[in-house]
Amino acid sequence: MSFFIEMINVSIGESYILNFANDKKMVRILVDGGSEGKGNSIEELILTIKSSEWLKFEGTEAPEGKHNKINGIIVTHIDDDHIGGIIKLLNHVEVEKYIDFSQECFIIFNDLVDSSTISYKQGKRLKEIIDKYPNLTLVRSFERNRKFDINGFEIFIRNNKLKPITNNTSNIILIDILLPEKETLRKLMKSWLVEKKNSKLINQSSLVCIVQYEEKSVLLSADNFIPTIVEYLKSIDYKNKIDLMKLAHHGAFSNNKDILDLSRNIGVTKFFLPITIPNKYHPSSSILRKVLEEQNNEIIFPKQVRCKLGKIELDVNISSRILYKDKIDI
């Protein structure tokens, strides 16, 4: 039994694959896909899908041309550096080599309550593309308790205030959606139509979830705001431990306020940030320092970031707890 993440070098934006395995059965869920028009998203997406470590079972290589396809997709929000690569992948002439349409699969994506409220062309295009694939089921974040049976796994997508989990069955994957709540999304959309370029609104609409397999849990924060996540988890009196957490919005300062309060409340000491081209604001050196104030905390970046992150001035003791690897075991 195994649960790990593969970070993808899409250059612009974020993209990674959640991998689950039990007795040579596997499920792979792609989260975001980088930009549509910038960087090298489609090439790197395909390369990671084809060259995954899932090709290796008990030390043996899979046959030529055989690889483990994507079974589900999570599009956190309508912003080019997240949704763009997904559009390119679904439009790829050989998409059926990379996504398993031979059985039911899913895509979690908010088409923003009503198709008439979508104000971004990419969102409209993605919805049209989804409709082309009969076995690709659209799941919105505010829909409750959807279940998929894929490759011997039961996948539950829930939005039900995170009821305590006591089931230890080895073939159950839980995707618990925290944010945005339906009413919040409706309010956002009313403003969105007027303020189309308000990046804060875009980020508030991004999907936050907890993914659990066996006794391991990962908090995926997308581009949302840590204070909002803190407030939500307090409102439901969340007590479970989180093993790994993604820093919000590429490590931006404003999105990651209260990060230490959250990490202490949920017991998380391991963080990851799947970006490959840091810039002036992403990630914030202040946020990196704050996370690493706790002696047991560590942050994992993709290998490609090592030389580029060196421009951020950090204390030697802190730098030693920044790790560089493309695969994260949970």
C-alpha positions as CSV (number, residue, x, y, z in Angstrom):
1,M,0.0,0.0,0.0
2,S,1.4,3.4,-1.0
3,F,0.4,7.0,-1.3
4,F,2.7,9.5,-2.9
5,I,2.8,12.8,-4.9
6,E,4.7,13.5,-8.1
7,M,5.3,17.2,-8.8
8,I,5.4,18.2,-12.4
9,N,7.7,20.8,-14.0
10,V,5.1,22.9,-15.8
11,S,7.2,26.1,-15.5
12,I,4.3,28.4,-15.1
13,G,1.7,27.6,-12.3
14,E,1.3,24.3,-10.4
15,S,0.6,20.7,-11.3
16,Y,1.0,17.4,-9.5
17,I,-0.3,13.8,-9.4
18,L,-1.7,12.0,-6.4
19,N,-0.9,8.3,-6.6
20,F,-2.5,5.5,-4.7
21,A,-1.6,1.8,-4.8
22,N,-2.6,-1.5,-3.2
23,D,-1.6,-4.9,-4.4
24,K,-0.6,-3.7,-7.8
25,K,-3.8,-1.8,-8.3
26,M,-3.6,1.9,-8.7
27,V,-5.4,5.2,-9.0
28,R,-3.8,8.5,-10.3
29,I,-5.5,11.9,-9.8
30,L,-4.0,14.9,-11.6
31,V,-4.3,18.2,-9.7
32,D,-4.1,21.3,-12.0
33,G,-2.0,21.4,-15.1
34,G,-0.1,24.7,-15.4
35,S,-0.6,27.3,-18.1
36,E,-2.1,26.8,-21.5
37,G,0.0,29.3,-23.5
38,K,3.2,29.7,-21.3
39,G,5.8,27.2,-20.3
40,N,6.0,23.5,-21.2
41,S,2.9,22.2,-19.4
42,I,1.7,19.6,-21.9
43,E,5.1,18.1,-22.6
44,E,5.9,17.7,-18.9
45,L,2.4,16.4,-18.0
46,I,2.7,13.7,-20.6
47,L,6.3,12.9,-19.6
48,T,5.3,12.5,-15.9
49,I,2.2,10.3,-16.8
50,K,4.4,8.0,-18.9
51,S,7.5,7.8,-16.8
52,S,5.9,7.5,-13.4
53,E,7.4,5.3,-10.8
54,W,4.2,3.3,-11.0
55,L,5.8,1.7,-14.0
56,K,8.0,-0.3,-11.6
57,F,6.4,-3.1,-9.8
58,E,8.6,-5.2,-7.5
59,G,11.7,-4.1,-9.4
60,T,10.4,-4.9,-12.9
61,E,9.7,-2.4,-15.7
62,A,6.3,-2.2,-17.4
63,P,6.1,-3.3,-21.0
64,E,7.0,-0.7,-23.6
65,G,4.1,1.7,-24.2
66,K,2.3,0.6,-21.1
67,H,1.8,3.2,-18.4
68,N,-0.7,4.0,-15.7
69,K,-3.2,6.5,-17.0
70,I,-5.0,9.3,-15.1
71,N,-8.2,8.3,-13.5
72,G,-9.4,11.6,-12.1
73,I,-8.7,15.4,-12.3
74,I,-9.0,18.2,-9.9
75,V,-9.2,21.7,-11.3
76,T,-8.8,24.0,-8.3
77,H,-10.0,27.2,-10.1
78,I,-10.3,29.1,-13.3
79,D,-6.9,30.7,-13.6
80,D,-4.6,30.1,-16.6
81,D,-1.7,28.7,-14.6
82,H,-3.9,26.0,-13.1
83,I,-6.7,25.3,-15.7
84,G,-4.7,25.9,-18.9
85,G,-2.7,22.6,-19.0
86,I,-5.8,20.6,-18.3
87,I,-7.4,22.1,-21.4
88,K,-4.3,21.2,-23.4
89,L,-4.3,17.7,-22.1
90,L,-8.0,17.0,-22.8
91,N,-7.6,18.5,-26.3
92,H,-4.5,16.5,-27.1
93,V,-4.9,14.3,-30.1
94,E,-3.7,11.2,-28.1
95,V,-5.5,12.1,-24.9
96,E,-6.8,8.5,-24.5
97,K,-3.3,7.3,-24.1
98,Y,-3.0,9.4,-20.9
99,I,-6.5,9.5,-19.4
100,D,-8.4,6.2,-18.8
101,F,-11.7,6.8,-20.6
102,S,-12.3,3.0,-20.8
103,Q,-14.1,3.3,-17.4
104,E,-15.8,6.0,-15.5
105,C,-13.4,8.8,-14.4
106,F,-14.1,12.2,-12.9
107,I,-13.1,15.8,-13.0
108,I,-13.8,18.0,-9.9
109,F,-14.3,21.5,-11.3
110,N,-16.7,24.4,-10.4
111,D,-18.4,25.6,-13.5
112,L,-19.4,28.4,-11.2
113,V,-22.9,27.3,-10.2
114,D,-24.5,28.2,-13.6
115,S,-22.8,28.2,-17.0
116,S,-24.2,31.7,-17.6
117,T,-22.0,33.1,-14.8
118,I,-18.7,31.9,-16.2
119,S,-16.9,35.0,-17.1
120,Y,-13.6,33.4,-18.3
121,K,-13.3,31.8,-21.7
122,Q,-11.1,29.0,-20.4
123,G,-13.8,28.0,-18.0
124,K,-16.4,27.8,-20.8
125,R,-14.0,25.9,-23.0
126,L,-13.2,23.3,-20.3
127,K,-17.0,22.7,-19.7
128,E,-17.5,22.2,-23.5
129,I,-14.5,19.7,-23.6
130,I,-15.8,17.8,-20.6
131,D,-19.2,17.3,-22.4
132,K,-17.3,15.5,-25.2
133,Y,-16.3,12.6,-23.0
134,P,-19.2,10.4,-21.8
135,N,-17.1,8.6,-19.1
136,L,-15.7,11.9,-17.7
137,T,-18.1,12.9,-14.9
138,L,-18.2,16.5,-13.8
139,V,-18.3,16.9,-10.0
140,R,-18.8,20.4,-8.5
141,S,-17.3,21.2,-5.1
142,F,-20.7,21.8,-3.5
143,E,-22.2,18.5,-4.5
144,R,-22.2,15.9,-1.8
145,N,-21.1,12.3,-1.5
146,R,-20.2,11.2,-5.0
147,K,-18.7,7.7,-5.3
148,F,-16.6,6.2,-8.0
149,D,-15.3,2.6,-8.3
150,I,-12.0,2.7,-10.2
151,N,-9.3,0.0,-10.5
152,G,-10.5,-1.8,-7.3
153,F,-10.6,1.4,-5.2
154,E,-13.7,3.2,-3.9
155,I,-13.3,7.0,-4.2
156,F,-15.6,9.1,-2.1
157,I,-15.9,12.8,-2.9
158,R,-17.5,14.5,0.0
159,N,-18.7,17.9,1.2
160,N,-20.3,17.1,4.5
161,K,-18.5,18.9,7.2
162,L,-15.8,16.3,7.4
163,K,-17.4,13.7,9.6
164,P,-14.8,11.7,11.6
165,I,-13.2,9.0,9.6
166,T,-12.9,5.6,11.3
167,N,-12.9,3.3,8.2
168,N,-9.5,1.5,7.8
169,T,-10.4,-0.3,4.6
170,S,-7.3,-0.4,2.4
171,N,-9.0,0.4,-0.9
172,I,-10.9,3.6,0.1
173,I,-9.8,7.1,-1.0
174,L,-11.5,10.1,0.5
175,I,-11.6,13.5,-1.0
176,D,-13.2,15.9,1.5
177,I,-13.9,19.3,0.0
178,L,-13.6,22.2,2.5
179,L,-13.9,25.4,0.4
180,P,-15.5,27.2,-1.3
181,E,-18.9,26.6,0.3
182,K,-21.9,27.0,-2.1
183,E,-23.2,30.3,-0.7
184,T,-19.7,31.8,-0.7
185,L,-19.3,30.7,-4.3
186,R,-22.6,32.4,-5.3
187,K,-21.6,35.6,-3.6
188,L,-18.2,35.5,-5.3
189,M,-19.8,35.1,-8.7
190,K,-22.0,38.2,-8.2
191,S,-18.9,40.2,-7.7
192,W,-16.9,38.3,-10.3
193,L,-19.1,39.4,-13.2
194,V,-18.3,43.0,-12.3
195,E,-14.7,42.7,-11.1
196,K,-13.3,40.2,-13.7
197,K,-9.7,41.1,-13.0
198,N,-9.9,40.9,-9.2
199,S,-7.3,38.2,-8.4
200,K,-8.4,37.9,-4.8
201,L,-11.9,36.8,-6.0
202,I,-10.3,34.2,-8.3
203,N,-8.2,32.8,-5.4
204,Q,-11.1,32.8,-3.0
205,S,-13.0,30.6,-5.5
206,S,-10.2,28.0,-5.5
207,L,-10.9,24.5,-4.2
208,V,-9.5,23.4,-0.9
209,C,-9.7,19.7,0.1
210,I,-8.3,17.0,2.3
211,V,-7.3,13.8,0.6
212,Q,-7.0,10.7,2.8
213,Y,-5.8,7.2,2.0
214,E,-5.2,4.6,4.7
215,E,-4.2,6.7,7.8
216,K,-2.4,9.4,5.8
217,S,-3.9,12.8,5.0
218,V,-2.9,15.7,2.7
219,L,-4.3,19.2,2.8
220,L,-4.4,20.8,-0.6
221,S,-4.9,24.6,-0.2
222,A,-4.8,25.6,-3.9
223,D,-4.6,29.5,-4.2
224,N,-7.0,30.1,-1.3
225,F,-6.2,31.9,1.9
226,I,-4.9,30.2,5.1
227,P,-6.9,32.4,7.5
228,T,-10.1,31.3,5.7
229,I,-9.0,27.7,6.0
230,V,-8.2,28.2,9.7
231,E,-11.6,29.7,10.3
232,Y,-13.4,26.9,8.5
233,L,-11.6,24.1,10.3
234,K,-12.4,25.8,13.7
235,S,-16.0,26.0,12.7
236,I,-16.2,22.3,12.3
237,D,-13.9,21.5,15.3
238,Y,-11.5,19.6,13.1
239,K,-9.1,17.5,15.2
240,N,-7.5,15.0,12.8
241,K,-3.8,15.2,12.1
242,I,-2.5,16.2,8.6
243,D,0.7,14.6,7.3
244,L,1.4,16.9,4.4
245,M,0.2,20.4,3.4
246,K,0.6,22.4,0.2
247,L,1.5,26.1,0.8
248,A,-1.2,28.3,-0.6
249,H,-0.9,30.4,-3.8
250,H,2.7,29.5,-4.7
251,G,3.8,30.6,-1.2
252,A,2.6,34.2,-1.4
253,F,2.7,36.2,1.8
254,S,-1.0,37.4,1.9
255,N,-2.4,33.9,1.3
256,N,-0.3,32.2,4.0
257,K,-0.8,34.4,7.0
258,D,-1.6,32.3,10.1
259,I,0.3,29.4,8.6
260,L,1.9,28.5,12.0
261,D,-1.5,28.6,13.8
262,L,-2.9,26.2,11.2
263,S,0.2,23.9,11.3
264,R,0.1,23.6,15.1
265,N,-3.7,23.0,15.1
266,I,-3.5,20.1,12.7
267,G,-0.1,18.8,13.6
268,V,1.5,19.1,10.2
269,T,5.3,19.5,9.9
270,K,5.8,18.7,6.3
271,F,4.9,21.2,3.5
272,F,5.3,21.2,-0.2
273,L,5.2,23.8,-3.0
274,P,5.1,22.5,-6.6
275,I,6.5,25.5,-8.4
276,T,9.5,25.5,-10.7
277,I,10.1,29.2,-11.5
278,P,10.1,31.3,-8.3
279,N,9.7,35.1,-8.7
280,K,9.8,38.2,-6.5
281,Y,6.6,37.3,-4.7
282,H,6.3,33.5,-5.0
283,P,7.4,32.1,-2.7
284,S,7.6,34.8,0.0
285,S,10.9,34.5,1.9
286,S,9.0,35.7,5.0
287,I,6.6,32.8,4.8
288,L,9.4,30.3,4.3
289,R,11.1,31.7,7.4
290,K,7.8,31.6,9.4
291,V,7.1,28.0,8.4
292,L,10.6,26.9,9.4
293,E,10.6,28.7,12.7
294,E,9.3,25.4,14.0
295,Q,12.4,23.2,14.3
296,N,10.6,20.0,13.1
297,N,9.1,21.7,10.0
298,E,10.4,21.1,6.4
299,I,9.4,22.4,3.0
300,I,9.7,20.3,-0.2
301,F,10.3,21.8,-3.6
302,P,10.7,20.2,-7.0
303,K,14.3,19.4,-7.9
304,Q,14.4,22.1,-10.6
305,V,13.9,24.8,-8.1
306,R,17.2,24.2,-6.2
307,C,19.4,26.7,-8.2
308,K,16.6,29.3,-8.6
309,L,15.6,29.4,-4.9
310,G,19.2,30.3,-4.0
311,K,18.4,33.9,-4.7
312,I,16.2,34.0,-1.5
313,E,18.4,34.8,1.5
314,L,17.7,32.2,4.3
315,D,19.6,31.3,7.4
316,V,21.8,28.2,7.1
317,N,19.8,26.3,9.7
318,I,16.6,27.0,7.8
319,S,18.0,26.2,4.4
320,S,18.9,22.7,5.6
321,R,15.2,22.0,6.1
322,I,14.3,22.9,2.5
323,L,14.3,19.7,0.5
324,Y,14.3,19.2,-3.3
325,K,12.7,16.1,-4.8
326,D,10.0,15.4,-7.3
327,K,8.4,12.5,-5.5
328,I,6.9,12.9,-2.0
329,D,6.1,9.8,0.1
330,I,3.2,10.5,2.5
